[in-house]
């Protein structure tokens, strides 16, 4: 197996290597130009994943009018269906990357993304039903499910040495999230408003095809500096079946409940069967599987609390971003282009937050970094909950966007670096899968939870769509739900900080 030591480490004696130097950890056999293109291509996995989210939010009212959808719960599926499959299939995609090569799965991911983006655009020919469009959106999400864990695994194995270079690369990966969302909103909103909404998906297909081809040339073969330890291990088919089935059924139950209500038998049957599948999944992973999909035995309290924080924070994000746009479009009657322009500060704030993360991670406790991100998520929705209809953008929306991006761009790279450093190289794909699964699945199920709260606190909102005051009350109920979720994240993060401080004091005392 090739020596994973970097060029810097080979040329300089170990005692003289400065691990704080930016040059420390440079990928082996990679020029600066190739490294730049390599990082940009891998970062496009995150960028285009969030572009896909923006594609469903900015033109949501135009697409809904085209298909004749008026129920907010039905339109929520334009976003939730995509986020559901992104989160759910990551579990298996990371493991497949370990078996067959992360580069191969990465190229297949962009190819799949291209195909179903094209079909999502073609769905416009089914004019009287959005079912096929929502189905295509769900299938579209499987592409990012392949891209995210394998892209992160490629980064984790390429930049395996802790240091500034690794932290900066992962921070840039996280920084692309708000930029991707903004690009998705801007271009899909512009095309929907000025031309036709399907063109946004056609252009997405063209870009994904180009990136699939480029990936073949700029990503090193899987044998270059990568471990082949797990390639010969078997795939956990039983665990994958129960895990994917359980996540899909539970999510479908929560996202159908705002439309049908829990009174419908099939809704709570989906929840019961899905929960049973998840219980079976944990049993299989712990007791049955020889090569489990997720090595639960390697879990510890730090990783568990971090994932809980990520779940609460990103569920809050899903509610925050969806209903903020609904507020702008339906209550303030702004155009998709105007809404996209209002979100431009997110890119700047997100970039600053990611640079901050790249600088402080390694110098500051990860639990403190996660605490900061949870507070940012919480403050962002607290600002929106009391907002009146005619409030100026600069008073609350602008401040909420600036702060909310810090939640996104601090939590994701911090968790990525934590798990990437905490697990062996052969489990990089699994570590990446866990983070991306929790992030995207939480976005989807968060919308279902908020929609359910809406249905039972403001039941008339689904029928009296034109009544502004009723819609305002329903949006506020969603924001209050997000406050509860983010508040839970703050409490868990605070507990993690206390545990971390106690552990450090014990170590100092023992030394």
N, C-alpha and C positions, 0 to 999 in steps of 0.2 A: 504493500500500500504506500502511496506517495507520502513523503514527509510533510505533515501539515504545518510545519513551522514556516513563518513568513520569511520573505527575503531579508527584511531588516534583522530578524533573529539569526539568520544563517550567516550574514556578513559581519555581524558584531557579536563578540563574546557575550554570553548571558549576563555576566556581571556588569557589562557596560550598556545594556539595553535600557533605554529610558521608556518605561511603560506609560509615562504621562505625555510622551511626544505624540504629535498627530500622525507621524509616519509609522508608529508602532501598530502592527496589525494589518499592514497593507497586504492585499491578496497576492498569493504567489503567482508568478507568470502572467501578470496582468499589468499592462501599461496604464498610465493615468487616464488616457482617452478611453481605453476600453473599460476601465473601472467606472468612469463617469457614465458611459452609455449603459453598462451593466446595471448600475444602481438605478438609473432612470427607468430602465425596462422593468426591473423588479418593483420599483415604486409605483409603476403604472397599474400593478395588480390592485393596490389599495385605491389609487386614483380612480380607476374605471369602476371599481366596486361602488364607490360613492357617487360616481356619475350616474350609475344605474339607479341609485336611490333618488337622486335629483330628478331623473327622467320621469319618475312616477309622481313627484310632488308638485313641481312647477306647473305643468299643464293639466293637473288633475281635474279641474272644473271643465276645461275644454274637452278632454277625453270623456268625462262623465256625460256632458251634453251630447256628444257625438253618439254615444251608446244608449242614451236615454236613462242614465242612472242618476237618481236623486238622493237615495239613501246614503248618508255618510259612511255607514258600515260597509256597504258594497264598494264604494270608492276607496275605502281604506285597504281593500285587498290589492289594489294596484301597487301599493308599497309593501304591505304585509306579506303577500305571496312571494315576492322577490326576496325579502329579508329572511323569510322562513327557510327557503331552500339554501340560501347562502349559509345560514347558521347550521342547518341540520346536516347537510352532506359533507361539511368540513371534517366531521368525525372520521368518515371513511377515506376521504381524499388524502388526508395527511398520511394515513397508514399505507395507502396505495403508493404514495410517493416514496415512502421508506422501502417498499418492496420493488417497485419497477423503475424508480428514478424520479427525483423531484423535477428535473428538467423536462422529462417526457410529459409528466402530468401538468406542468406549467404550460407547455405548448398546447396540449389538448384542451386545457382550460380556456385559453383565448380562442381556440377554434370553436369550442362549444358555445362560448359567449357570442361569437360572431353569428353562428347559425340561428340561435334563438332570438337574438336581437333583430335579425332579419325577419323572422316569423312573427315577432311581436308587432313589427310595422305592417306586415301583410295582413294581420288580424283586422285591419281597418275595413277589409272587404266583408267582414261579418258585421253588418251595421247595426243590427237590432239586439245584439247581446254582447256583453263584455266578458262572458265566460271563457271564450277561447283566448282573448287578450290576457286575462288574469292567469290562465293556464300557461301561456307563453312566458309571462313575467316570472312565474314560478320556475319554469324550466330554464329560463335565462339565468336565474340565480345559481344554478349548479356550476356554471362557468367560474364565477368568483369563488365558489366553494373549493374548486380545484386550485385556483390561483393563489389565494391567501396563505394557506398553510404551507404550500410548497415553495412559494416565494419567500416566506419568512424562514423556512428551513434552509433554503439556499443562502440567504443572508446570514443566518445563525452559524452555518458551517463554514462559510467563506470568511466571516469576521468572527472567528472563534476565540480570539484573544481579547480579554477585557481591556478597554482603553477608550480614549477620546474618539478614535475613528469608528469603532463599533457603536458607541453611544450616538454619535452624530448620524450615522447611516440609519439606525433604527428610529431616531428622532425625525429624520426626513421622511421616512416611510409613514410615520404617524402624521406628519404635517400635511401630507397629500390628501388626507381625509376631508377637511373643510374645503380645500381647493377643488377637489373632485366634485363634491356636492355642489359647489358654486358653479362650476363649469357645466354640470349636468342641468342645473336649474336655468342657467343663462341661455344656453343654446336650445334646450328643449322648449323653454318658454318662448324664446324668440321665434323658433320655427312654428310652434303651435299658434302663436298669435299672428304672425305675419304670413305664414304659408300653410303648412299642414303638419299636424303633430307626428304623423308616422315617419317623417323625414329624420326626426331625432334618432329613431331606432335604426334607420337605414345607414346613417352616418356612423353610428356606434358600431354597426357590423363591419363597415369598411375599416375603421380604426383598429378593431380587434383582429381583423385578418392581417393587417400590416404588422401589428405587434407579435402575432404568432410567428410570422416569418422572421422578424428581427430577433426574436428570442432564440431561434435555432442557431444563429451565428454569434450572439454576444454572451450567452450563458455557457460557462465551461461544462464539458461533459461531466456526468455524475461521478466518474472515477477520479477526477482531479481534486484531490484533497478531501474527498468525501468518504465517510465510512460506509462499508458494505455489510455491516454486521447483521442487519435485519432483513436483507434482501431474500434470504433463503427461509425465513420464518413464514409460517402459514398465516392466512388471513382469517380473522375472527368473524366468520360469516354469521354465526348465531348472535354474537354481540352486536354486530352491525345491524342485523334485522330488527332486534328488539330496540336498540338505541334510536335508529332512524324512525321506526314506526311509532315509538312512544313520543318522540319529540314532535312529529308531524301531527299526530292525533290530538295531543294536548293543545298544541298551538291552534289547530283548526277549531277545536271546541271554544277556545277563548275568543277567536276572531269571528266565529259564527254567532256567538251569543249576543253581540250587539245588534245583529240582523234578525235572528229568530227568537232570541230569549232563551233562558234556561228552562222555560216551560216545555220546549220541544224535547221529546225523549231522546232523539238522536244526538243532541248537543251534549247532554250530560253522559250519555253512553260513550261518546267519543272520549270524554275526559276520563271516565272510569277505565276504559280499555287502554288508553294511552298511559295512564298512571301505572296500570298493571304491567305494561310492556317495559316501562322504565325500571320498575322494581325487578323484573326478570333480567333486565340488562345488567343491573348492579350485581345480581347473584351470579350471572354468567361470568362477568369480568373478575369477580373475586374467587369463585369456586370452581368454575368449569373450564374456561378458556386457557389453553396452554400459552397462547400469545395474545393477551387481551388487547382490545382496541385502545383502551386507556389503562395505563398501569396504575390502578388505584392504590396499590400497595406503596407506591412511591409518594403519595400525597402526604402533605403535612399541614399544620394549622395555618402557616403563613400563606401557602398557595391557596388553600380553601377560602380564607378570608379575602384574599386578593380577588378571587373569582366572584365572590359574593358582591364585593364593591363594584366590580366591572358590570355585573348583571344589573344592579340597582342604578348605576350611573347611566348605562346605555339604554335601559328601558325608559329612563327619564328623558334621554336625548330623543328617542323615537317619538314620545308624546310631545315634547317641547317643539321639535321642528315641524311635525305634521300639523299641530293645532295652531302654531304661530302663523303658518302659511294659510291655513283655513281662516284665521282671524283677518289677515290682510285681504284675502281674496273675496270672502263672503260678507264680512262686516264693514270693512273699510273700502271695499270695491276697487281694489288696485289691480292693475294688469300683471300678468306673469313676469313681464320684463321689469316693471317697477319693483316687484317683490325681489327679483333676482338682484337688482341694483342695490336694494336695501341690505342684501346679505353679503355684499362685497367686503365689508370690514372683517368678515369671518376669516377670509383668507389671510389677511395681514395679522390678525390676532392669533390665528392658529399657528402661523409660521413662527411668531415670537414665542408662543407657548412651547412649541417643539424645540426651539433652540434653547430655551430655558431648561427644558427637561434634559436635553443632551448635555448641558453643562452641570446640572446639579445631581443627576443620577450617578452614583458612585461616590459622591461627596456627602450626600444627604440620605438618611434612611428612606428606603422605598415606602415604608408605612406612612411617613410624613408626606411624601410626594403624593401618595394615593389619597391621603386626607385632604390635601389641597384640591385635588381634582373633584372629590365628592362635594366639597363646599362650593366649588364653582358650579357644578351641576345644580345644586340646590338653590343657590342664589339666582341663577338664570331663570328658573321657573317661578320663584317667589316674586320676582319683579313683574312677571306677566299676569299672575293670578288676579290682582286688583285692577288691571289696566282697563280704562273705559274705552268705548268704541272710537271716540274722536281724539284720543290722546296723540300728541305729536310723536313721530318716529324717534326723535332724538331723546325723549324723556325716559322711555323704558325699553322699547324694542332694541334700540341701538346698544344700550348698556347691557341688556340681556345677551345679545349676540356676542359682544366682546368678551363677556365673562364665560358664557357657555362653551365657547371654543377652547378655553383653557381646561375645562373638564374633559373634553374629548382628547385633546392633544397632549395632556399630561398622563391620563390614565392608560391609554393604549400603549405608548412606547415604554412606560414604566413597567407595566405588566409583562410586555414582551421581553424586555431586558431581564426582568426578574426570573421568568420561567426559562428563558434561553440559557441563563447562567446557572440555573438550579438543577437542570436535568442533564444527563449524559448526551453526547453528540448523537448517539443512535436514536434518541427520543426527541430530537429537535422537531420533527414533523408533528409528533403528538402534542408537544408543548404549544406549538403554533396553532394547532387545530383547536385546542382548548380555548385559547384566547379569542380567536376569531369566531368560534362557535358561540361563545357566551355573548360577545359583542352583537353579532347580527341576529341571533335568536332572541336576545333581549329586546332589540328594536321592534321585532315583529310582535312578540307576545305582549310587550308594553302597550302597543296600540290596541290589542284586544282587551286588555284589562281596563284601559281608559275608556274604551267604547262601551264596555259592560257597565261601568260606573255611570256613564252618560245615560244609557238606556234606562237605568233604574232610578236615577235621581231627576232626570229631565226626560220622561218618556215621550212627551209630545214633540221633542226635537226632530224625530225622524219623519213626522207627518207635516209639521208646520215649518217647512224649510224657509219660507219667506219671512217669518216672524223674527226680526233681528234680536229682540230682547230674549226670546227663548233660546236662540242659537248662542247668544252671549253667555247665558247661564250654563248651557251644555259645555261650552269651551272652558269656562271657569272650572267646572267639575273635573274636566280632564287635567287641567293645570294643578288642581289640588291633589289629584291622584299622583301626579308626578312629584309634587312636594313630599308626599308620604314615602314614595320609593326612594327619592334622593336623601331624605332624612334618615331612612334606614341605612343607606350607604354611609352617611356621615357617622352614624353611631358605630357601625362595624369598623370603619377606618379608625375612629378614635380609640376603640378597644385594641386594635392592632398596634397603635402607637404606644399605648400603655404597656402591652405585653412586650413589645420590642424594647422599651426602656428598662423594664424589669429584667429581661434576659441579659441585656448588656451590663447592667449593674452586677448581676450574679457572676458573669464572666470576669468582670474586672476584679470582683472580690476574690474569686478563685485564683486569679493570676497573682 
